Amino acid sequence: MKTISILLPLNNDTHGEVTQRLTSAKESSSKPALQSHEDLAKKLQEELERNQKASGSKSDGCARQVKEVACPICTV
């Protein structure tokens, strides 16, 4: 990526907005655009397991059934 410098007269408000947009763009470009479906599924599974462990210690007498289902995105 090539960087160029452009000199423009800016007032404080415009300078602040430009700085904020550039910072936001840099942060966005450093992150992956989209998480893969597998990453999201893994993250969800980990969160479900954490919640299950946390709720397991707080048993309220209700039994929960967990059912695995096929993901419509994976099976298409």
C-alpha positions, 0 to 999 in steps of 0.5 A: 500500500502506497502512502501519499501526503496531501496538505489541506487547510483544515479547521479544528473540527475538520481535523478531528473528524479526519483523524477519527476516520483515519484511526477507525479505518486503520483499526478496521483494516487490521482486523479480519473482515469477517470471521469464518463460519467455523470460528463463529461456531467454535466461539458459540460452542465455547460460550455455551460450555461456559454457561453450562458450567456456570449454571451447573453450579446453580442447579435450580431443579430444572433439567435441560436437554441439549440437542445438536442440530445441523447448521443450515450454512454448512449443509447447503 
